[in-house]
Amino acid sequence: MNRRDLAAAVRAILPAAWDPIGIRDEPKAQDEYDDYVPGIVRLLCEGAGVDALAEYLLRIETGQMCLPPDQERARRVAVKLTQLSA
């Protein structure tokens, strides 16, 4: 998968599967997680595994969104993300 397609796939997964702030059903907010796509794509292109991706998502949740971490959700989404580059 090329980088552009990978970014599009990541962009689709974030609101559908991760969605820590609950914008999944808000059409006007579907770009809410776009700022995180390049970092995830970079990690995937570097061969990051589930643990590294889950940690990245948890850092976003806690550090940037000031939310409590949801380790189960982060790991589940990290598995989906790694499957994109398999």
PASEBA-1860 file (N, C-alpha, C; in nm, 3 decimals):
! residues 86
1> MNRRDLAA> 0.085/-0.118/0.000/0.000/0.000/0.000/0.090/0.124/0.000 ~ 0.062/0.218/-0.089/0.143/0.340/-0.090/0.105/0.430/0.027 ~ 0.187/0.530/0.051/0.171/0.616/0.168/0.038/0.690/0.169 ~ -0.008/0.734/0.054/-0.135/0.807/0.046/-0.252/0.714/0.082 ~ -0.250/0.593/0.027/-0.355/0.497/0.059/-0.351/0.456/0.206 ~ -0.229/0.443/0.258/-0.213/0.409/0.399/-0.272/0.520/0.487 ~ -0.243/0.644/0.452/-0.297/0.758/0.528/-0.450/0.759/0.522 ~ -0.507/0.731/0.406/-0.653/0.728/0.393/-0.713/0.616/0.478
9> AVRAILPA> -0.648/0.503/0.482/-0.697/0.392/0.563/-0.688/0.424/0.712 ~ -0.578/0.486/0.753/-0.562/0.527/0.894/-0.670/0.629/0.928 ~ -0.690/0.724/0.840/-0.791/0.830/0.863/-0.930/0.769/0.881 ~ -0.958/0.661/0.812/-1.089/0.596/0.826/-1.100/0.518/0.957 ~ -0.991/0.458/0.999/-0.992/0.377/1.121/-1.007/0.461/1.247 ~ -0.943/0.577/1.252/-0.941/0.653/1.377/-1.080/0.688/1.428 ~ -1.168/0.750/1.350/-1.301/0.779/1.406/-1.389/0.655/1.419 ~ -1.366/0.556/1.336/-1.451/0.437/1.340/-1.418/0.345/1.456
17> AWDPIGIR> -1.289/0.330/1.488/-1.248/0.231/1.587/-1.187/0.291/1.713 ~ -1.120/0.404/1.700/-1.051/0.462/1.816/-1.143/0.562/1.886 ~ -1.168/0.675/1.829/-1.268/0.775/1.867/-1.278/0.806/2.017 ~ -1.170/0.848/2.080/-1.176/0.874/2.224/-1.266/0.991/2.264 ~ -1.296/1.082/2.172/-1.382/1.195/2.209/-1.524/1.182/2.155 ~ -1.554/1.071/2.090/-1.692/1.042/2.051/-1.748/1.124/1.937 ~ -1.673/1.139/1.829/-1.721/1.217/1.714/-1.765/1.127/1.598 ~ -1.763/1.000/1.618/-1.792/0.901/1.513/-1.917/0.936/1.431
25> DEPKAQDE> -2.021/0.980/1.497/-2.149/1.005/1.429/-2.172/1.152/1.395 ~ -2.068/1.232/1.407/-2.079/1.375/1.378/-2.013/1.404/1.242 ~ -2.092/1.417/1.136/-2.036/1.434/1.002/-1.937/1.551/0.988 ~ -1.963/1.660/1.057/-1.877/1.777/1.044/-1.746/1.765/1.121 ~ -1.729/1.659/1.199/-1.609/1.642/1.280/-1.522/1.526/1.234 ~ -1.546/1.475/1.116/-1.472/1.358/1.070/-1.324/1.383/1.046 ~ -1.283/1.510/1.045/-1.141/1.542/1.029/-1.072/1.567/1.164 ~ -1.141/1.543/1.272/-1.091/1.574/1.406/-0.958/1.506/1.438
33> YDDYVPGI> -0.936/1.388/1.387/-0.814/1.313/1.419/-0.708/1.320/1.310 ~ -0.731/1.402/1.209/-0.638/1.410/1.095/-0.496/1.448/1.136 ~ -0.479/1.528/1.240/-0.345/1.568/1.282/-0.261/1.450/1.329 ~ -0.324/1.341/1.365/-0.252/1.225/1.417/-0.215/1.125/1.308 ~ -0.274/1.139/1.191/-0.251/1.044/1.082/-0.104/1.039/1.039 ~ -0.037/1.153/1.015/0.103/1.145/0.971/0.194/1.070/1.068 ~ 0.175/1.090/1.197/0.258/1.020/1.295/0.234/0.870/1.292 ~ 0.110/0.830/1.276/0.078/0.688/1.269/0.133/0.628/1.141
41> VRLLCEGA> 0.118/0.698/1.030/0.173/0.650/0.903/0.324/0.635/0.913 ~ 0.390/0.732/0.973/0.536/0.724/0.990/0.573/0.601/1.070 ~ 0.504/0.579/1.180/0.532/0.461/1.263/0.510/0.332/1.184 ~ 0.402/0.326/1.109/0.376/0.206/1.029/0.484/0.183/0.924 ~ 0.526/0.291/0.859/0.631/0.279/0.757/0.766/0.239/0.817 ~ 0.785/0.272/0.943/0.907/0.234/1.013/0.899/0.094/1.070 ~ 0.784/0.028/1.053/0.768/-0.108/1.100/0.727/-0.121/1.246 ~ 0.669/-0.016/1.302/0.626/-0.021/1.442/0.525/-0.132/1.463
49> GVDALAEY> 0.532/-0.192/1.578/0.440/-0.299/1.612/0.323/-0.249/1.694 ~ 0.244/-0.343/1.739/0.123/-0.314/1.815/0.155/-0.232/1.939 ~ 0.258/-0.270/2.014/0.290/-0.201/2.138/0.325/-0.055/2.114 ~ 0.406/-0.027/2.013/0.447/0.111/1.984/0.328/0.195/1.939 ~ 0.242/0.138/1.857/0.125/0.212/1.810/0.026/0.236/1.924 ~ 0.005/0.137/2.008/-0.085/0.155/2.122/-0.031/0.263/2.215 ~ 0.099/0.262/2.238/0.161/0.364/2.323/0.142/0.503/2.263 ~ 0.157/0.515/2.131/0.137/0.643/2.063/-0.007/0.693/2.083
57> LLRIETGQ> -0.104/0.604/2.063/-0.244/0.642/2.081/-0.272/0.682/2.225 ~ -0.214/0.611/2.319/-0.234/0.644/2.461/-0.172/0.779/2.496 ~ -0.057/0.811/2.436/0.005/0.943/2.459/-0.085/1.054/2.408 ~ -0.149/1.030/2.295/-0.242/1.130/2.241/-0.361/1.146/2.337 ~ -0.418/1.035/2.378/-0.534/1.039/2.467/-0.503/1.115/2.595 ~ -0.391/1.085/2.656/-0.360/1.143/2.787/-0.291/1.278/2.777 ~ -0.197/1.292/2.685/-0.117/1.413/2.677/-0.182/1.526/2.601 ~ -0.249/1.495/2.493/-0.307/1.601/2.410/-0.456/1.621/2.435
65> MCLPPDQE> -0.525/1.513/2.466/-0.670/1.523/2.487/-0.707/1.530/2.636 ~ -0.610/1.507/2.721/-0.631/1.511/2.867/-0.742/1.415/2.911 ~ -0.746/1.299/2.848/-0.844/1.197/2.881/-0.776/1.084/2.957 ~ -0.853/1.005/3.030/-0.794/0.887/3.092/-0.759/0.786/2.982 ~ -0.651/0.712/3.000/-0.611/0.616/2.897/-0.707/0.498/2.890 ~ -0.730/0.451/2.770/-0.808/0.330/2.749/-0.716/0.230/2.679 ~ -0.644/0.154/2.758/-0.542/0.064/2.704/-0.600/-0.045/2.615 ~ -0.715/-0.095/2.652/-0.778/-0.200/2.571/-0.814/-0.147/2.432
73> RARRVAVK> -0.874/-0.030/2.428/-0.912/0.030/2.299/-0.787/0.062/2.216 ~ -0.685/0.120/2.279/-0.563/0.155/2.207/-0.499/0.031/2.147 ~ -0.495/-0.077/2.222/-0.435/-0.201/2.171/-0.518/-0.258/2.056 ~ -0.648/-0.257/2.071/-0.737/-0.310/1.966/-0.718/-0.231/1.835 ~ -0.709/-0.100/1.846/-0.690/-0.015/1.727/-0.550/-0.034/1.671 ~ -0.451/-0.049/1.757/-0.314/-0.071/1.711/-0.305/-0.200/1.629 ~ -0.378/-0.301/1.670/-0.380/-0.426/1.592/-0.437/-0.400/1.453 ~ -0.548/-0.326/1.447/-0.607/-0.291/1.315/-0.508/-0.212/1.230
81> LTQLSA> -0.439/-0.119/1.291/-0.343/-0.037/1.217/-0.228/-0.120/1.162 ~ -0.175/-0.210/1.242/-0.062/-0.293/1.194/-0.106/-0.384/1.080 ~ -0.231/-0.420/1.078/-0.281/-0.505/0.969/-0.281/-0.431/0.835 ~ -0.282/-0.299/0.840/-0.279/-0.221/0.716/-0.147/-0.236/0.642 ~ -0.040/-0.252/0.717/0.091/-0.259/0.652/0.143/-0.402/0.641 ~ 0.058/-0.497/0.669/0.100/-0.638/0.663/0.103/-0.689/0.520
END
